[in-house]
């Protein structure tokens, strides 16, 4: 693993740093928008007062923080693996390139001693998991990684109530930022209540600091940050297109790690780009909030 000099310097002095995933660049957004958004997200972290550290696998090396030229190459490169924790070692051995998932990003960020991580939405339990056993490794990784993750809930293409049950079983703390309702990624409200609400970065930091005293610092804190209602995707449009996308995925036999990019692409196409714009809005908002949380924790 290689930590960029700027990131290493910040960490050595206790300055605030925010980790950023790279699958949104390599698999989540179309070109050339993916590079534009990657730069927007890094800028949002800086505006929040922290240093961004985009994480990816470059030529077989897990890199915590990539420079502008490497980011551009990552965004434009054709052969890039979607890289979870289990894929890190094989990809490193083969000298490949990889966009890191929530799980892999959280794992590498934690190894680099980065306390805060911003993403769009978490992975979780897939619909039909009772038969397929299809569940994202994000969940079990967060149950063993002491990082604060800012997200807009879990991706709405998933089984949200089952995912919330798994997070509870895995003892992962979930906080609603300014809300009593669990966000639904593109939607402000997934339809499910939150057990805990916080209304400031100071409250988030207080929860994070309390973990060390209570012996729960080895598990993540999920900060669920909803889109404002006037910025969410139209709920009726979302529900209709999602149902059509799930049916299309079943017809075409799309499953496993291919399901999420397939469905996100389907929603973007069938909503004429509205879901993509909502995705951009939420990930930029999360990055800005993560920057503020990192500053409060560093203080």
C-alpha positions in Angstrom: 0.0 0.0 0.0 1.3 3.5 -0.9 0.1 6.6 0.9 0.4 9.8 -1.2 3.0 12.2 0.4 0.4 15.0 0.9 -1.9 12.5 2.7 0.9 11.1 4.8 2.0 14.6 5.8 -1.6 15.4 6.9 -2.0 12.2 8.9 1.4 12.7 10.6 0.3 16.1 11.9 -3.3 15.1 12.8 -4.8 17.2 10.0 -8.3 16.1 8.8 -8.4 13.7 5.9 -11.4 12.1 4.1 -11.1 8.9 2.2 -13.1 8.6 -1.1 -14.0 5.5 -3.0 -13.2 5.0 -6.7 -15.9 2.6 -8.1 -18.1 5.6 -8.6 -15.4 6.8 -11.0 -14.7 3.5 -12.7 -18.1 1.8 -12.7 -20.7 4.3 -11.4 -20.8 7.2 -13.8 -20.4 7.6 -17.6 -17.4 9.2 -19.2 -16.4 12.0 -19.2 -18.8 13.0 -16.4 -17.0 10.5 -14.0 -13.8 12.6 -14.0 -15.8 15.9 -13.5 -17.6 14.4 -10.6 -14.5 12.9 -9.0 -12.9 16.4 -9.0 -16.2 17.9 -7.7 -16.2 15.5 -4.8 -12.5 16.2 -3.9 -13.3 19.9 -4.0 -16.3 19.4 -1.7 -14.0 17.7 0.9 -11.5 20.6 0.6 -14.4 23.1 1.0 -15.4 21.2 4.2 -11.9 21.9 5.5 -10.2 18.5 5.0 -7.8 16.8 2.6 -9.4 14.3 0.1 -7.7 10.9 -0.4 -9.2 9.1 -3.3 -8.3 5.4 -3.0 -7.7 3.0 -5.9 -5.5 0.2 -7.1 -2.9 1.5 -9.6 -0.6 -1.0 -11.3 -1.1 -3.5 -8.6 -0.5 -1.0 -5.8 -3.2 0.1 -3.3 -2.9 3.9 -3.4 -4.4 6.1 -0.7 -4.6 9.4 -2.5 -4.0 9.7 -6.2 -2.8 12.8 -8.1 -4.7 14.6 -10.9 -3.1 12.8 -13.8 -3.6 9.4 -12.3 -7.2 10.3 -11.5 -7.8 11.2 -15.1 -6.2 8.0 -16.3 -8.3 6.0 -13.9 -11.5 7.7 -15.2 -10.6 7.0 -18.8 -9.1 3.6 -18.6 -11.1 0.7 -20.1 -9.7 -2.3 -18.2 -10.4 -1.5 -14.5 -11.6 -4.1 -12.1 -14.4 -3.5 -9.5 -12.3 -4.3 -6.5 -13.7 -5.4 -3.1 -11.6 -6.6 -0.2 -11.3 -10.1 -1.5 -10.0 -8.8 -4.9 -7.2 -6.7 -3.5 -4.5 -9.4 -3.3 -5.2 -11.0 -6.7 -5.3 -7.6 -8.4 -2.0 -6.6 -6.6 -0.4 -9.8 -7.7 -1.3 -9.3 -11.3 -0.4 -5.6 -11.4 -3.9 -4.5 -12.3 -6.0 -1.4 -11.9 -9.0 -1.3 -9.7 -11.8 0.9 -8.5 -12.3 0.2 -4.8 -15.8 -0.5 -3.4 -17.1 0.8 -0.1 -15.7 -2.2 1.6 -12.2 -2.1 0.0 -12.0 1.7 0.5 -13.0 1.5 4.2 -10.5 -1.3 4.7 -7.6 0.6 3.1 -8.5 3.9 4.7 -8.6 2.3 8.1 -5.1 0.7 7.5 -3.9 4.2 6.7 -5.4 5.6 9.9 -8.0 7.7 8.1 -11.0 8.2 10.4 -13.7 9.5 7.9 -14.9 8.2 4.6 -17.5 9.6 2.1 -19.4 7.7 -0.4 -22.8 7.8 -2.2 -24.7 4.8 -0.9 -23.7 1.6 0.8 -24.1 -1.8 -0.6 -26.4 -4.2 1.3 -28.7 -7.1 1.1 -30.0 -7.7 -2.4 -33.6 -8.3 -3.3 -34.2 -12.0 -3.4 -31.3 -12.7 -1.1 -33.4 -15.4 0.7 -32.7 -17.6 -2.4 -29.5 -16.1 -3.7 -27.7 -15.3 -0.5 -26.5 -12.2 -2.3 -25.3 -9.6 0.3 -22.6 -6.9 -0.2 -19.3 -7.3 1.6 -19.7 -3.7 2.6 -21.8 -4.9 5.6 -19.4 -7.3 7.2 -16.4 -5.0 6.5 -18.1 -2.1 8.3 -18.7 -4.5 11.2 -15.0 -4.9 11.6 -13.7 -1.5 10.6 -13.7 1.5 12.9 -14.4 4.3 10.4 -17.1 7.0 10.1 -18.9 6.6 6.8 -21.0 9.4 5.4 -23.5 8.1 2.9 -27.1 8.7 1.6 -28.3 5.4 3.1 -28.1 2.2 1.0 -28.7 2.1 -2.7 -32.5 1.9 -3.3 -32.1 -0.9 -5.7 -31.4 -3.2 -2.6 -33.6 -4.7 0.1 -33.5 -1.7 2.5 -35.3 -3.2 5.5 -33.2 -6.4 5.3 -30.0 -4.3 5.1 -31.0 -2.3 8.2 -31.7 -5.6 10.0 -28.2 -6.9 9.1 -26.6 -3.6 10.2 -28.3 -4.0 13.6 -27.2 -7.7 13.8 -23.6 -6.7 13.0 -23.8 -3.9 15.7 -23.0 -1.1 13.2 -24.2 2.2 14.6 -26.4 4.2 12.2 -27.1 7.9 12.7 -29.6 10.0 10.8 -28.0 13.4 10.0 -30.8 15.9 10.6 -33.4 13.2 10.1 -35.4 10.6 11.9 -36.0 8.6 8.7 -33.4 6.4 6.9 -32.5 8.0 3.5 -33.3 6.1 0.4 -30.3 7.1 -1.7 -32.1 8.9 -4.6 -35.0 9.5 -2.2 -35.0 11.5 1.0 -36.9 8.8 2.9 -36.7 5.1 2.3 -39.8 4.6 4.4 -38.0 3.3 7.5 -37.4 5.0 10.8 -34.0 5.7 12.4 -33.1 4.8 16.0 -30.6 7.7 16.4 -30.6 11.2 15.1 -27.8 13.8 15.2 -28.1 17.4 14.1 -24.5 18.6 14.0 -21.0 17.5 13.2 -20.2 18.0 16.9 -22.7 15.3 17.8 -21.2 12.9 15.3 -17.8 13.5 16.7 -19.0 12.9 20.2 -20.4 9.6 19.2 -17.2 8.6 17.5 -15.1 9.6 20.5 -17.4 7.6 22.9 -16.6 4.4 21.0 -13.0 4.2 22.4 -14.2 4.4 26.0 -16.8 1.8 25.4 -14.7 -0.7 23.4 -16.7 -0.4 20.1 -14.1 1.5 18.1 -13.6 -1.5 15.9 -17.0 -1.0 14.2 -18.1 1.7 11.8 -20.4 4.5 12.4 -22.8 5.1 9.4 -23.9 8.7 9.1 -27.0 8.7 6.8 -27.2 12.1 5.1 -30.4 12.5 3.1 -31.0 14.6 0.0 -33.3 17.5 0.7 -36.8 16.7 -0.6 -36.6 19.3 -3.4 -33.4 17.6 -4.7 -34.5 14.0 -4.6 -35.6 11.9 -7.6 -39.4 12.0 -8.1 -40.5 9.0 -5.9 -43.2 7.8 -8.4 -40.7 7.9 -11.3 -38.1 6.1 -9.1 -40.5 3.3 -8.1 -41.7 2.7 -11.7 -38.3 2.6 -13.3 -36.7 0.6 -10.5 -39.4 -2.1 -11.0 -38.7 -2.2 -14.7 -34.9 -2.4 -14.1 -35.3 -5.3 -11.7 -37.3 -7.1 -14.2 -34.8 -6.4 -16.9 -31.9 -7.7 -14.7 -33.8 -10.9 -14.1 -34.5 -11.4 -17.8 -30.9 -10.9 -18.7 -29.5 -13.0 -15.8 -27.6 -10.1 -14.3 -26.6 -10.8 -10.7 -23.8 -10.5 -8.1 -21.4 -7.6 -8.4 -22.7 -6.8 -11.9 -26.2 -6.1 -10.6 -25.5 -2.7 -9.1 -23.8 -1.0 -12.2 -26.5 -2.6 -14.4 -29.4 -1.2 -12.4 -27.8 2.2 -11.9 -27.2 2.5 -15.6 -30.8 1.4 -16.3 -32.2 4.1 -14.0 -30.0 6.8 -15.5 -31.1 5.9 -19.0 -34.8 5.5 -18.3 -35.0 8.6 -16.1 -33.3 10.6 -18.8 -30.4 11.3 -16.6 -32.4 12.5 -13.6 -31.2 9.7 -11.3 -27.6 10.4 -12.3 -27.9 14.0 -11.3 -29.4 13.0 -8.0 -26.5 10.6 -7.5 -24.0 13.5 -8.2 -25.8 15.8 -5.8 -25.8 13.3 -2.9 -22.2 12.2 -3.3 -21.0 15.8 -3.4 -23.1 16.7 -0.3 -21.8 13.7 1.5 -18.2 14.6 0.7 -18.7 18.1 2.1 -20.3 16.8 5.3 -17.5 14.3 5.7 -14.9 17.1 5.4 -16.7 19.0 8.3 -16.8 15.8 10.4 -13.1 15.1 9.8 -12.3 18.7 10.9 -14.3 18.3 14.1 -12.7 14.9 14.9 -9.2 16.4 14.3 -10.0 19.2 16.7 
